[in-house]
Amino acid sequence: MTVLLAIFVSDILPIFTIAAVGFLLARLLKASVRTLAHVVFYALVPCLVFNLLVTSRMTGVQFGRMAAMSVLLTLTMGLIARLVAIPLRMSRPELSAFLLVVMFSNSGNYGLPVVLFAFGPDALVHATAYFVAGSVMTYTLGVFLAAAGRRSLRRALIGIAKVPVLYGVAVAAVVLATGVPVPLAVARPVSLLSDAALPMMILVLGMQLERASIPDRPVLVAAAVGLSLIVAPIVALGLAALLGVAGPGRQAGVALASMPVAVVTTILALEFDVAPAFVTSAVFVSTFLSPLTLTPLIAFLTR
């Protein structure tokens, strides 16, 4: 019990402290979560992904394994979520929202700091690869799912093309492929915006939690939270064994896969108007229950 308490205080509580600041900003000052979400979505996250890609020092094999684990975990959870959704009889927007919250975990603003605090900088390098692959999935497949909730296939595809983080990935790929150094006049502002991304995302999380209310269909929330916090870690452990991911990579990958529902899903739900109340409730419940699952999981992974 002492070990679990120490893990919670050192690795998880700092995230909740920053989220509490966002909660108070929204509750006391009526700060606009939509405006801050736009800042994160259109400015900070593209810089974060670009900076992580161009500064990574992982080998190609290590990066490939972590990326594969991230992609396979996302697709597997999507398949499981689709099967679970069949008897629940969801509307089209509800189904899009359900897939979003189950498939995409909070591997960025929650997961990366937790991995650093719990497992150290070596694991953080692997976590970065997982997060980058997950970010690409989020802002392609995730945006498509959100857009498809209320739009035609054509309009959904157009919506993906308008997501700025994809251009950050494309520019980073060009830099890595050509070996051209990033000019200092570009690198410094990008680095500053990248550094701001994680705390700002946690603030958005806290501000979104302030808006949480009792969901219309609590069964959907319970199903989504159960899949995110209980089923996803089991799937991640199996994928790590299948792909030969061990050591710090296994710690990082399993931990990130086991995070609560991604805060970015609330941003996408707001942006595309797909059951935002349900998504916010799923983020709220999974986030507050996550210490109960993450604390023993971290203890297991550090054995």
CORVEN-V721550 format. One record per backbone hydrogen bond with DSSP energy under -1.0 kcal/mol. NH is the residue of the N-H (numbers start at 1). CO is the residue of the C=O. E is the energy in kcal/mol with one decimal. If there is no record, write none. Layout:
BEGIN
nh=[NH & NH]
co=[CO & CO]
e=[E & E]
END
This chain:
BEGIN
nh=[5 & 6 & 7 & 8 & 9 & 10 & 11 & 12 & 13 & 15 & 16 & 17 & 18 & 19 & 20 & 21 & 22 & 23 & 24 & 25 & 26 & 27 & 28 & 29 & 31 & 36 & 37 & 38 & 39 & 40 & 41 & 42 & 43 & 44 & 45 & 47 & 48 & 49 & 50 & 51 & 52 & 53 & 54 & 55 & 63 & 64 & 65 & 66 & 67 & 68 & 69 & 70 & 71 & 72 & 73 & 74 & 75 & 76 & 77 & 78 & 79 & 80 & 81 & 82 & 83 & 84 & 85 & 95 & 96 & 97 & 98 & 99 & 100 & 101 & 102 & 103 & 104 & 106 & 107 & 111 & 112 & 114 & 115 & 116 & 117 & 118 & 119 & 120 & 124 & 125 & 126 & 127 & 128 & 129 & 130 & 131 & 132 & 133 & 134 & 135 & 136 & 137 & 138 & 139 & 142 & 144 & 145 & 146 & 147 & 148 & 150 & 151 & 156 & 157 & 158 & 159 & 160 & 161 & 163 & 166 & 168 & 169 & 170 & 171 & 172 & 173 & 174 & 175 & 176 & 177 & 178 & 179 & 186 & 187 & 188 & 190 & 191 & 192 & 193 & 194 & 195 & 196 & 200 & 201 & 202 & 203 & 204 & 205 & 206 & 207 & 208 & 209 & 210 & 212 & 220 & 221 & 222 & 223 & 224 & 225 & 226 & 227 & 228 & 229 & 230 & 231 & 232 & 235 & 236 & 237 & 238 & 239 & 240 & 241 & 242 & 243 & 245 & 249 & 251 & 252 & 253 & 254 & 255 & 256 & 257 & 258 & 259 & 262 & 265 & 266 & 267 & 268 & 269 & 270 & 271 & 272 & 273 & 274 & 279 & 280 & 281 & 282 & 283 & 284 & 285 & 286 & 287 & 288 & 289 & 290 & 292 & 293 & 294 & 295 & 297 & 298 & 299 & 300 & 301 & 302 & 303]
co=[1 & 2 & 3 & 4 & 5 & 6 & 7 & 8 & 8 & 12 & 12 & 13 & 14 & 15 & 16 & 17 & 18 & 19 & 20 & 21 & 22 & 23 & 24 & 25 & 25 & 32 & 33 & 34 & 35 & 36 & 37 & 38 & 39 & 39 & 40 & 43 & 44 & 45 & 46 & 47 & 48 & 49 & 50 & 51 & 59 & 60 & 61 & 62 & 63 & 64 & 65 & 66 & 67 & 68 & 69 & 70 & 71 & 72 & 73 & 74 & 75 & 76 & 77 & 78 & 79 & 80 & 81 & 91 & 92 & 93 & 94 & 95 & 96 & 97 & 98 & 99 & 100 & 260 & 105 & 106 & 108 & 110 & 111 & 112 & 113 & 114 & 115 & 116 & 120 & 121 & 122 & 123 & 124 & 125 & 126 & 127 & 128 & 129 & 130 & 131 & 132 & 133 & 134 & 135 & 137 & 140 & 141 & 142 & 143 & 144 & 147 & 147 & 152 & 153 & 154 & 155 & 156 & 157 & 160 & 163 & 164 & 165 & 166 & 167 & 168 & 169 & 170 & 171 & 172 & 173 & 174 & 175 & 183 & 183 & 184 & 186 & 187 & 188 & 189 & 190 & 191 & 192 & 196 & 197 & 198 & 199 & 200 & 201 & 202 & 203 & 204 & 205 & 206 & 209 & 217 & 217 & 218 & 219 & 220 & 221 & 222 & 223 & 224 & 225 & 226 & 226 & 227 & 231 & 232 & 233 & 234 & 235 & 236 & 237 & 238 & 239 & 240 & 246 & 247 & 248 & 249 & 250 & 251 & 252 & 253 & 254 & 256 & 104 & 262 & 263 & 263 & 264 & 265 & 266 & 267 & 268 & 269 & 269 & 275 & 276 & 277 & 278 & 279 & 280 & 281 & 282 & 283 & 284 & 285 & 286 & 289 & 290 & 290 & 291 & 293 & 294 & 295 & 296 & 297 & 298 & 300]
e=[-2.4 & -2.2 & -2.3 & -2.3 & -2.5 & -2.2 & -2.5 & -1.5 & -2.8 & -1.0 & -1.3 & -2.0 & -1.6 & -2.2 & -2.0 & -1.1 & -1.6 & -2.4 & -2.4 & -2.3 & -2.1 & -2.4 & -3.1 & -1.2 & -1.7 & -1.8 & -2.6 & -2.1 & -1.9 & -2.3 & -2.8 & -2.8 & -1.7 & -1.8 & -2.6 & -1.0 & -2.4 & -2.7 & -2.2 & -2.6 & -2.5 & -2.1 & -2.4 & -1.4 & -2.6 & -2.6 & -2.4 & -2.2 & -2.8 & -2.6 & -2.4 & -2.2 & -2.5 & -2.9 & -2.3 & -2.1 & -2.5 & -2.7 & -2.5 & -1.8 & -2.2 & -2.5 & -2.6 & -2.2 & -2.0 & -2.4 & -2.0 & -2.6 & -2.2 & -2.4 & -2.7 & -2.5 & -2.1 & -2.3 & -1.7 & -2.4 & -1.9 & -2.9 & -2.3 & -2.0 & -1.3 & -1.6 & -2.8 & -2.3 & -2.8 & -2.9 & -2.9 & -1.3 & -1.5 & -1.7 & -1.2 & -2.6 & -2.1 & -1.3 & -2.1 & -2.9 & -2.8 & -2.2 & -2.5 & -2.7 & -2.3 & -2.1 & -2.7 & -2.7 & -2.4 & -2.3 & -2.7 & -2.4 & -3.1 & -2.7 & -1.1 & -1.3 & -2.3 & -2.2 & -2.0 & -2.1 & -1.5 & -1.6 & -1.9 & -1.1 & -1.4 & -2.1 & -2.2 & -2.5 & -2.1 & -2.3 & -1.9 & -2.3 & -2.6 & -2.3 & -2.3 & -2.0 & -1.5 & -3.2 & -2.2 & -2.0 & -2.6 & -2.4 & -2.5 & -2.4 & -2.5 & -1.4 & -1.9 & -2.4 & -2.0 & -2.1 & -2.3 & -2.2 & -2.4 & -2.7 & -2.6 & -2.3 & -1.3 & -1.2 & -1.1 & -1.2 & -2.7 & -2.5 & -2.5 & -2.7 & -2.4 & -2.2 & -2.2 & -2.6 & -1.9 & -1.5 & -2.1 & -2.3 & -2.7 & -2.3 & -1.8 & -2.4 & -2.5 & -1.8 & -2.2 & -2.6 & -2.3 & -1.2 & -2.2 & -2.7 & -2.9 & -2.4 & -1.9 & -2.5 & -2.1 & -1.1 & -1.2 & -2.4 & -1.2 & -1.1 & -1.2 & -2.6 & -2.6 & -2.2 & -2.5 & -2.6 & -1.1 & -1.3 & -2.1 & -2.6 & -2.1 & -2.4 & -2.5 & -2.7 & -2.9 & -2.3 & -2.3 & -2.1 & -1.8 & -1.3 & -1.5 & -1.1 & -3.5 & -1.6 & -1.5 & -3.0 & -1.9 & -2.3 & -2.6 & -1.6 & -1.0]
END
